Amino acid sequence: MVEEIYKALGLSSYFFIVTHALTGLYHHYVVKDDTLKRMLPRSF
């Protein structure tokens, strides 16, 4: 039971991380706004 919950939370975390990154790239290359710049640290 705990292992199933652990795996589900891990997979959902990966899903949200990948979705967040892809959304930033979509806004940078397709929409052409500054969303990706705002997502990155100031040193970039």
PDB file with SEQRES, HELIX, SHEET and CRYST1 records, atoms N, CA, C and O in Angstrom:
SEQRES   1 A   44  MET VAL GLU GLU ILE TYR LYS ALA LEU GLY LEU SER SER          
SEQRES   2 A   44  TYR PHE PHE ILE VAL THR HIS ALA LEU THR GLY LEU TYR          
SEQRES   3 A   44  HIS HIS TYR VAL VAL LYS ASP ASP THR LEU LYS ARG MET          
SEQRES   4 A   44  LEU PRO ARG SER PHE                                          
HELIX    1 AA1 VAL A    2  TYR A   26  1                                  25    
HELIX    2 AA2 HIS A   27  VAL A   31  3                                   5    
HELIX    3 AA3 THR A   35  MET A   39  1                                   5    
CRYST1    1.000    1.000    1.000  90.00  90.00  90.00 P 1           1          
ATOM      1  N   MET A   1       0.825  -1.195   0.000  1.00  0.00           N  
ATOM      2  CA  MET A   1       0.000   0.000   0.000  1.00  0.00           C  
ATOM      3  C   MET A   1       0.867   1.256   0.000  1.00  0.00           C  
ATOM      4  O   MET A   1       0.681   2.148  -0.828  1.00  0.00           O  
ATOM      5  N   VAL A   2       1.816   1.319   0.935  1.00  0.00           N  
ATOM      6  CA  VAL A   2       2.683   2.495   1.020  1.00  0.00           C  
ATOM      7  C   VAL A   2       3.556   2.601  -0.223  1.00  0.00           C  
ATOM      8  O   VAL A   2       3.811   3.700  -0.717  1.00  0.00           O  
ATOM      9  N   GLU A   3       4.016   1.455  -0.728  1.00  0.00           N  
ATOM     10  CA  GLU A   3       4.856   1.462  -1.926  1.00  0.00           C  
ATOM     11  C   GLU A   3       4.089   1.990  -3.137  1.00  0.00           C  
ATOM     12  O   GLU A   3       4.651   2.711  -3.961  1.00  0.00           O  
ATOM     13  N   GLU A   4       2.814   1.637  -3.248  1.00  0.00           N  
ATOM     14  CA  GLU A   4       1.993   2.122  -4.353  1.00  0.00           C  
ATOM     15  C   GLU A   4       1.804   3.629  -4.272  1.00  0.00           C  
ATOM     16  O   GLU A   4       1.872   4.320  -5.288  1.00  0.00           O  
ATOM     17  N   ILE A   5       1.570   4.138  -3.077  1.00  0.00           N  
ATOM     18  CA  ILE A   5       1.424   5.583  -2.885  1.00  0.00           C  
ATOM     19  C   ILE A   5       2.732   6.286  -3.220  1.00  0.00           C  
ATOM     20  O   ILE A   5       2.728   7.333  -3.868  1.00  0.00           O  
ATOM     21  N   TYR A   6       3.847   5.718  -2.784  1.00  0.00           N  
ATOM     22  CA  TYR A   6       5.170   6.277  -3.038  1.00  0.00           C  
ATOM     23  C   TYR A   6       5.433   6.367  -4.544  1.00  0.00           C  
ATOM     24  O   TYR A   6       5.911   7.391  -5.033  1.00  0.00           O  
ATOM     25  N   LYS A   7       5.121   5.302  -5.269  1.00  0.00           N  
ATOM     26  CA  LYS A   7       5.325   5.294  -6.717  1.00  0.00           C  
ATOM     27  C   LYS A   7       4.414   6.307  -7.407  1.00  0.00           C  
ATOM     28  O   LYS A   7       4.846   7.010  -8.321  1.00  0.00           O  
ATOM     29  N   ALA A   8       3.162   6.384  -6.977  1.00  0.00           N  
ATOM     30  CA  ALA A   8       2.222   7.321  -7.584  1.00  0.00           C  
ATOM     31  C   ALA A   8       2.665   8.764  -7.364  1.00  0.00           C  
ATOM     32  O   ALA A   8       2.586   9.584  -8.278  1.00  0.00           O  
ATOM     33  N   LEU A   9       3.124   9.074  -6.168  1.00  0.00           N  
ATOM     34  CA  LEU A   9       3.604  10.428  -5.892  1.00  0.00           C  
ATOM     35  C   LEU A   9       4.865  10.742  -6.688  1.00  0.00           C  
ATOM     36  O   LEU A   9       5.038  11.867  -7.157  1.00  0.00           O  
ATOM     37  N   GLY A  10       5.739   9.766  -6.842  1.00  0.00           N  
ATOM     38  CA  GLY A  10       6.949   9.961  -7.638  1.00  0.00           C  
ATOM     39  C   GLY A  10       6.632  10.225  -9.096  1.00  0.00           C  
ATOM     40  O   GLY A  10       7.187  11.142  -9.702  1.00  0.00           O  
ATOM     41  N   LEU A  11       5.740   9.422  -9.661  1.00  0.00           N  
ATOM     42  CA  LEU A  11       5.364   9.610 -11.060  1.00  0.00           C  
ATOM     43  C   LEU A  11       4.647  10.936 -11.280  1.00  0.00           C  
ATOM     44  O   LEU A  11       4.887  11.609 -12.282  1.00  0.00           O  
ATOM     45  N   SER A  12       3.778  11.314 -10.361  1.00  0.00           N  
ATOM     46  CA  SER A  12       3.084  12.591 -10.525  1.00  0.00           C  
ATOM     47  C   SER A  12       4.056  13.757 -10.388  1.00  0.00           C  
ATOM     48  O   SER A  12       3.887  14.784 -11.045  1.00  0.00           O  
ATOM     49  N   SER A  13       5.071  13.610  -9.541  1.00  0.00           N  
ATOM     50  CA  SER A  13       6.090  14.661  -9.422  1.00  0.00           C  
ATOM     51  C   SER A  13       6.847  14.816 -10.733  1.00  0.00           C  
ATOM     52  O   SER A  13       7.053  15.937 -11.200  1.00  0.00           O  
ATOM     53  N   TYR A  14       7.265  13.699 -11.336  1.00  0.00           N  
ATOM     54  CA  TYR A  14       7.942  13.761 -12.631  1.00  0.00           C  
ATOM     55  C   TYR A  14       7.043  14.394 -13.684  1.00  0.00           C  
ATOM     56  O   TYR A  14       7.505  15.205 -14.486  1.00  0.00           O  
ATOM     57  N   PHE A  15       5.773  14.033 -13.688  1.00  0.00           N  
ATOM     58  CA  PHE A  15       4.828  14.590 -14.652  1.00  0.00           C  
ATOM     59  C   PHE A  15       4.761  16.109 -14.525  1.00  0.00           C  
ATOM     60  O   PHE A  15       4.816  16.815 -15.532  1.00  0.00           O  
ATOM     61  N   PHE A  16       4.644  16.619 -13.298  1.00  0.00           N  
ATOM     62  CA  PHE A  16       4.535  18.063 -13.114  1.00  0.00           C  
ATOM     63  C   PHE A  16       5.839  18.787 -13.445  1.00  0.00           C  
ATOM     64  O   PHE A  16       5.804  19.911 -13.945  1.00  0.00           O  
ATOM     65  N   ILE A  17       6.975  18.171 -13.180  1.00  0.00           N  
ATOM     66  CA  ILE A  17       8.264  18.784 -13.517  1.00  0.00           C  
ATOM     67  C   ILE A  17       8.414  18.892 -15.036  1.00  0.00           C  
ATOM     68  O   ILE A  17       8.797  19.941 -15.553  1.00  0.00           O  
ATOM     69  N   VAL A  18       8.111  17.806 -15.746  1.00  0.00           N  
ATOM     70  CA  VAL A  18       8.220  17.810 -17.205  1.00  0.00           C  
ATOM     71  C   VAL A  18       7.216  18.776 -17.816  1.00  0.00           C  
ATOM     72  O   VAL A  18       7.551  19.507 -18.748  1.00  0.00           O  
ATOM     73  N   THR A  19       5.996  18.791 -17.306  1.00  0.00           N  
ATOM     74  CA  THR A  19       4.978  19.712 -17.806  1.00  0.00           C  
ATOM     75  C   THR A  19       5.407  21.158 -17.600  1.00  0.00           C  
ATOM     76  O   THR A  19       5.219  21.992 -18.486  1.00  0.00           O  
ATOM     77  N   HIS A  20       5.975  21.458 -16.452  1.00  0.00           N  
ATOM     78  CA  HIS A  20       6.435  22.811 -16.150  1.00  0.00           C  
ATOM     79  C   HIS A  20       7.534  23.233 -17.134  1.00  0.00           C  
ATOM     80  O   HIS A  20       7.506  24.348 -17.654  1.00  0.00           O  
ATOM     81  N   ALA A  21       8.487  22.356 -17.386  1.00  0.00           N  
ATOM     82  CA  ALA A  21       9.579  22.664 -18.310  1.00  0.00           C  
ATOM     83  C   ALA A  21       9.070  22.832 -19.740  1.00  0.00           C  
ATOM     84  O   ALA A  21       9.467  23.768 -20.434  1.00  0.00           O  
ATOM     85  N   LEU A  22       8.200  21.939 -20.178  1.00  0.00           N  
ATOM     86  CA  LEU A  22       7.671  22.035 -21.539  1.00  0.00           C  
ATOM     87  C   LEU A  22       6.819  23.281 -21.734  1.00  0.00           C  
ATOM     88  O   LEU A  22       6.837  23.887 -22.805  1.00  0.00           O  
ATOM     89  N   THR A  23       6.082  23.660 -20.714  1.00  0.00           N  
ATOM     90  CA  THR A  23       5.274  24.875 -20.805  1.00  0.00           C  
ATOM     91  C   THR A  23       6.164  26.104 -20.936  1.00  0.00           C  
ATOM     92  O   THR A  23       5.852  27.020 -21.697  1.00  0.00           O  
ATOM     93  N   GLY A  24       7.265  26.129 -20.203  1.00  0.00           N  
ATOM     94  CA  GLY A  24       8.211  27.234 -20.330  1.00  0.00           C  
ATOM     95  C   GLY A  24       8.796  27.315 -21.731  1.00  0.00           C  
ATOM     96  O   GLY A  24       8.901  28.398 -22.305  1.00  0.00           O  
ATOM     97  N   LEU A  25       9.179  26.155 -22.284  1.00  0.00           N  
ATOM     98  CA  LEU A  25       9.714  26.137 -23.646  1.00  0.00           C  
ATOM     99  C   LEU A  25       8.655  26.531 -24.672  1.00  0.00           C  
ATOM    100  O   LEU A  25       8.964  27.231 -25.636  1.00  0.00           O  
ATOM    101  N   TYR A  26       7.430  26.098 -24.482  1.00  0.00           N  
ATOM    102  CA  TYR A  26       6.331  26.484 -25.372  1.00  0.00           C  
ATOM    103  C   TYR A  26       6.162  28.001 -25.391  1.00  0.00           C  
ATOM    104  O   TYR A  26       6.038  28.606 -26.456  1.00  0.00           O  
ATOM    105  N   HIS A  27       6.157  28.601 -24.224  1.00  0.00           N  
ATOM    106  CA  HIS A  27       5.993  30.053 -24.156  1.00  0.00           C  
ATOM    107  C   HIS A  27       7.181  30.775 -24.780  1.00  0.00           C  
ATOM    108  O   HIS A  27       7.010  31.836 -25.381  1.00  0.00           O  
ATOM    109  N   HIS A  28       8.386  30.214 -24.646  1.00  0.00           N  
ATOM    110  CA  HIS A  28       9.573  30.864 -25.194  1.00  0.00           C  
ATOM    111  C   HIS A  28       9.601  30.795 -26.720  1.00  0.00           C  
ATOM    112  O   HIS A  28       9.882  31.797 -27.378  1.00  0.00           O  
ATOM    113  N   TYR A  29       9.310  29.618 -27.292  1.00  0.00           N  
ATOM    114  CA  TYR A  29       9.466  29.424 -28.729  1.00  0.00           C  
ATOM    115  C   TYR A  29       8.194  29.637 -29.543  1.00  0.00           C  
ATOM    116  O   TYR A  29       8.283  30.033 -30.706  1.00  0.00           O  
ATOM    117  N   VAL A  30       7.028  29.394 -28.984  1.00  0.00           N  
ATOM    118  CA  VAL A  30       5.781  29.511 -29.746  1.00  0.00           C  
ATOM    119  C   VAL A  30       5.091  30.840 -29.463  1.00  0.00           C  
ATOM    120  O   VAL A  30       4.777  31.590 -30.388  1.00  0.00           O  
ATOM    121  N   VAL A  31       4.857  31.129 -28.195  1.00  0.00           N  
ATOM    122  CA  VAL A  31       4.156  32.357 -27.817  1.00  0.00           C  
ATOM    123  C   VAL A  31       5.101  33.555 -27.871  1.00  0.00           C  
ATOM    124  O   VAL A  31       4.668  34.688 -28.079  1.00  0.00           O  
ATOM    125  N   LYS A  32       6.396  33.294 -27.682  1.00  0.00           N  
ATOM    126  CA  LYS A  32       7.454  34.304 -27.717  1.00  0.00           C  
ATOM    127  C   LYS A  32       7.255  35.407 -26.685  1.00  0.00           C  
ATOM    128  O   LYS A  32       7.319  36.594 -27.004  1.00  0.00           O  
ATOM    129  N   ASP A  33       7.013  34.996 -25.443  1.00  0.00           N  
ATOM    130  CA  ASP A  33       6.956  35.962 -24.350  1.00  0.00           C  
ATOM    131  C   ASP A  33       8.103  35.677 -23.382  1.00  0.00           C  
ATOM    132  O   ASP A  33       8.950  34.831 -23.669  1.00  0.00           O  
ATOM    133  N   ASP A  34       8.146  36.357 -22.254  1.00  0.00           N  
ATOM    134  CA  ASP A  34       9.291  36.229 -21.344  1.00  0.00           C  
ATOM    135  C   ASP A  34       9.029  35.281 -20.175  1.00  0.00           C  
ATOM    136  O   ASP A  34       9.649  35.417 -19.120  1.00  0.00           O  
ATOM    137  N   THR A  35       8.125  34.330 -20.351  1.00  0.00           N  
ATOM    138  CA  THR A  35       7.812  33.393 -19.273  1.00  0.00           C  
ATOM    139  C   THR A  35       9.031  32.560 -18.884  1.00  0.00           C  
ATOM    140  O   THR A  35       9.279  32.355 -17.696  1.00  0.00           O  
ATOM    141  N   LEU A  36       9.793  32.077 -19.861  1.00  0.00           N  
ATOM    142  CA  LEU A  36      10.964  31.257 -19.551  1.00  0.00           C  
ATOM    143  C   LEU A  36      12.008  32.072 -18.790  1.00  0.00           C  
ATOM    144  O   LEU A  36      12.633  31.557 -17.863  1.00  0.00           O  
ATOM    145  N   LYS A  37      12.204  33.324 -19.165  1.00  0.00           N  
ATOM    146  CA  LYS A  37      13.148  34.186 -18.440  1.00  0.00           C  
ATOM    147  C   LYS A  37      12.731  34.346 -16.988  1.00  0.00           C  
ATOM    148  O   LYS A  37      13.577  34.345 -16.094  1.00  0.00           O  
ATOM    149  N   ARG A  38      11.441  34.482 -16.751  1.00  0.00           N  
ATOM    150  CA  ARG A  38      10.956  34.658 -15.379  1.00  0.00           C  
ATOM    151  C   ARG A  38      11.077  33.375 -14.575  1.00  0.00           C  
ATOM    152  O   ARG A  38      11.182  33.425 -13.349  1.00  0.00           O  
ATOM    153  N   MET A  39      11.065  32.214 -15.247  1.00  0.00           N  
ATOM    154  CA  MET A  39      11.176  30.938 -14.546  1.00  0.00           C  
ATOM    155  C   MET A  39      12.616  30.650 -14.134  1.00  0.00           C  
ATOM    156  O   MET A  39      12.846  29.949 -13.148  1.00  0.00           O  
ATOM    157  N   LEU A  40      13.586  31.180 -14.873  1.00  0.00           N  
ATOM    158  CA  LEU A  40      14.997  30.903 -14.608  1.00  0.00           C  
ATOM    159  C   LEU A  40      15.536  31.835 -13.527  1.00  0.00           C  
ATOM    160  O   LEU A  40      15.000  32.922 -13.312  1.00  0.00           O  
ATOM    161  N   PRO A  41      16.608  31.400 -12.843  1.00  0.00           N  
ATOM    162  CA  PRO A  41      17.246  32.294 -11.865  1.00  0.00           C  
ATOM    163  C   PRO A  41      17.823  33.530 -12.557  1.00  0.00           C  
ATOM    164  O   PRO A  41      18.040  33.523 -13.768  1.00  0.00           O  
ATOM    165  N   ARG A  42      18.063  34.566 -11.802  1.00  0.00           N  
ATOM    166  CA  ARG A  42      18.553  35.834 -12.361  1.00  0.00           C  
ATOM    167  C   ARG A  42      19.930  35.709 -13.014  1.00  0.00           C  
ATOM    168  O   ARG A  42      20.264  36.516 -13.881  1.00  0.00           O  
ATOM    169  N   SER A  43      20.730  34.728 -12.625  1.00  0.00           N  
ATOM    170  CA  SER A  43      22.088  34.605 -13.152  1.00  0.00           C  
ATOM    171  C   SER A  43      22.131  34.138 -14.608  1.00  0.00           C  
ATOM    172  O   SER A  43      23.192  34.200 -15.230  1.00  0.00           O  
ATOM    173  N   PHE A  44      21.028  33.678 -15.163  1.00  0.00           N  
ATOM    174  CA  PHE A  44      21.011  33.223 -16.555  1.00  0.00           C  
ATOM    175  C   PHE A  44      20.763  34.358 -17.458  1.00  0.00           C  
ATOM    176  O   PHE A  44      20.713  34.179 -18.675  1.00  0.00           O  
TER     177      PHE A  44                                                      
END                                                                             
